[in-house]
Amino acid sequence: MLSEEDNVTTSIQCRARGIFKKRGISPLVGDRVIYELTENGEGTVDEILPRSSELVRPPVANVELAVLVFAVQEPALNLSLLDKFLVHTESSGLETIICLTKQDLISEDEDAGPPAKGEMMSDSLKELVKLYESIGYQVVVTSAKCGIGIDPVLERLAGRISVFAGQSGVGKSSLLNAMVPGLQLETNQISMKLGRGKHTTRHVELIRLTNGGLVADTPGFSTLDFLQIEEAEQLSSCFKEFESYAAECKFRGCLHLHEPGCKVAEAKDQGLIAASRYENYLQFLGEIKDRKRRY
């Protein structure tokens, strides 16, 4: 736990009382708690204060902002997984930044070396940024190696609890190392055979920034479930660009599949909703329905 007294931050190792386990409650990273110091200088958590938000995976409480970290290369950018992460942050009511790392790996000429600050992105990357910005997300393209895009992300992290989430090997730890001088989080190379990184971050912890922000660095993972989506109808609201069209659908509770008068499907056919986003929506809808059938 972090304790602040007279503007000095100290860390106190705490244990939760057994009553929490009996109640089925687990303290999470980011929890605000009331604790009591013991004789050995450690603490005992007496009460967990109400949470403003709670993520199941990664398990973090009171987060206001999610930074979804995806590499443009190594590992290859997985838009289905990105959209799945966005469903999680939308369903949790979090602000979200999409942070695309490893810009230094993009070069029209492989012998040209890493890009300089301000160098133009590839056309495909520019289209990707344009798509997600049109939906309403801030997209920052970064390179920890070249110091590109660090400041815009830092500005959004100031004075709040944020979480970095994404696959293993996308550069979350490298990005944090670039933001916090002397942090030296362990990083690792991508396995070219597997196309993903090793889990160098093995637990969730809060890292304090110089601008008053706290960042939860989390273990990387490549799969997510939809346990927080209780009904299939809820999924549509997690795709922000569907909202205005869904309000005009002929049937209430339209799942935007093959229903007559579905304005979301019409918008997709007219190019007003990206086909990739709509296809991922259908994939996720199928996963949710399969889960409900199993359970």
N, C-alpha and C positions, 0 to 999 in steps of 0.2 A: 504494500500500500504506500501511496505518496502522501506525506503530511506536510502542510505548509504553515510555518509559524514565523512571524516577523520577516516574511518574504524569503525565508530560507527553506529550500525543499530537502527533505530527508526521506529515506526509504525505511519502512518498518515491516519486518516479516510478520505476517499475521496468519492465524488459523481461524477457520469458521467454527462456531459452536456446533455441537452435534444436532441441535434442534433443527438446523437448516436441512440436514440430510433427511430427517424424519418428515419434514414438510415437503420434500422433493425440490428444494431450492438449492441452486449451486451459485456461489459468488462468481462473477465474471470479471475479466479484465475491463476496466473502465467504470466499475461500480463505485458509487459514492456510499461510504459506510460510516457507521458509528462503531468505534472500537475502544477497547480498554487495554492499557499497557500492563504487561505482567512483570514480575520481579526480574526476569532475565532480559528485559528490554524489548521483548517481542510483543505482539498484540493479539487480542482475541476479538474477532468481529462479533458484535452484539446485534447489529441491525443493518440490513441492506436497504438504503433509501430508494424510493420509487424511481424507476428507470424511465428516461424519455424515449429510449429506443433499445431494441435488443435484437442482435443478429444471432442466428442459429449456427451458421457457418460462414465466416469465422465467428467463434463465440466471443462477442464483445458487446458491452453495454454502453449506453449514453453517447453513442457516436452521432455526430451531426453531418459528417461529410465522408463519402466513400471515394477513394481514388482507385479506379480500376486500371491496373497496370498490365499492358499487353505489349509484347515486342512486335516490331514490324517484321523482323526476321529472327530466326534462331531463339525460340521456336517459332514456326510459321504462325501468322495471325489467324486465330480461330474465331470467326465472327459469330458462330453459333454459341460458343462459350461466352463471348462478350455479351451477346444479347441475353443469355441466361443470367449472367451477373447483374445486368440492368434490371431484369425482372425482380431479382432479390432486393436491390437497392430501392426500386420504386415501391415494392410491397412493404418495405420497412420505412418509407417516408423520408429517405435520406437524399440530401443533395449529392450530386455525383459529378466527378471529373473523369474523363477518359484520358489516360496518360499513355501515349504510344512511345515506347522506349527504343533505344538502339538505332537512332537515325543514322549514326555513323556507318551502319552496315549497308545503307542504301547508296548506290553509286551507279550511274550509267556506265562508267568505265571502271572496271574492277581495279585497275592500276592507278586510279586517280587519287586514292587515299580518302580519308574521312572528310566529310563536308565541313566547310567553315561556318561560323555562326551566320545565320540568315540565308544560307544557301537554299535554293528552291527544292521542294520535295518532288518526288516522282509523281507523274500524273495519276497513277492508281492510288497513291497515298493521299493526294490532294482531293480526289473524288470521295475517298472514305471519310476524310475530315469534314468535307462539305456535307455529306449525308448526315452524320451524327450531329453536326452543328445545326442543320436545318430542323432536326427533331427537337433541339433545345438543350443539348449537352455541350459543355465546354470541353474542347479537345485540345490537348497540349502535346506536341511532338517533342521528345526530349532525347538527349544523349548525355549520360553521366560522364562518359569518356571525354567528350568535347565541351562539356559545360553548357549544353544547349537546352533551353526550356526550363531550367531549374527555378528561376525567380517567379514565374507566373504560378507555379504549383505552390511554392512557399507562401506566396501572398494569400492564397485561399486557405492555407492551413493555420494561419495566425489566430491564436486565442481560442481554439476549439479542439475537440477530440475528433480525430479522423482515423480512418482505417485504410491501409494499403492492402489490396487484395488482387490476386491473379494467379496464373500458373507458376509452377516452379521454373526458375531460370529466365524469367522475363526481365529481371534487373531491379526488383524492388529494393533489395539490400544495397545495390550499387547506387540507386537514386537517393536513398536515405544517407548513405555515406557522403554523397556530394552535397547534401543539405546540411549535415551536421559535422563540422570539422572535428576530426579525431575520433569519430564514432567507430569506424573500422568493423562493421558487421561482416561476418564471413560471407564470401561470395563463391560461386562455383561455375565451372564451364558447362555448357550444354553438352549432353551426350548426343553425338551425331547419329548413333545407332538408334536411340530411342526418340530423338527429337524433342527431348524435354530436359529440364535441369534436375539436379538432386535437391532434396529438401534441406537446404542449408539452414533455414529458419525452422526450428522444431517446436516452438511454442509461441504463444501470443504474448507480447509485452508492449508496454507503453514507452515510447521514446520522447523525451522532452526536447522541443525545439527552442531556439533562442528567441523566437517571436511570440512565445507564450502558448504555442500549440502543443498538443500531445498526439503522437501518431502511433497507432497499433500496427506493428509489423507482424504479418501472419504467415504461417506455413503455406506454401504454394500447393494448389491442387487443381486437377483437370476435370473433375466431375462435380456436379451439384444436383441436388434434388429439389422438389417443389413442395416440401412439407408445409411451408408457410402459406401456400395457396390452397385453401380448403375447398373451394368450388371452382369448376372450370370457368364459370362466368367471370371470375375475378381476374383471370389472366389478361383479358383485353385491356383493362385499366392500367396495366403495367407497360403497355406500349403507348407512349404519350401521343404519337402521331395518329393513333386510331380514334382518340377521344371525340373530336369534332364530327367525324364521320359516323361513329357508332351511335351518337345521339340522334341521327336521322334514319337509323335502320327501321325497317317496317315492323319487326317484331321485337318486343322487349325481351332481354336476355339472349339476343342473337349471338351465336358463337362465331359468326363470320366464316362459316364453312360453305354450305350450298343453299342457305336460306334465301328465298325470294326477297327482293327489296333490300339486300344487304349493301349498305353504302361503303363499308370498309372494303369488301371485295371489288366493288365498282371502282373505288379510288386506286386500288392496286392495279386493276386492268388499265386504268387511265394513266398510270405512271406517277400518281400523286403519293403513293406509298411504295417504298422500295420493295421489290420482289423478294430480296434476301430477308428482309425483316418479316414479311408476311409468311414466307416459307418456314422461318424459324418459329414463328407464332404457332403454325399448324403442327410443327414437330413437338413443341412444348405441350400443346393442348393434348396431343396423343399420349404423351408421357403421363400427364395428370390423369387422364381417363383410365389408362392402364393401371395406375396406382390405386385408383378408387375401386376398380374391378377386383384387384388382388386383395384389398383390405375391406 
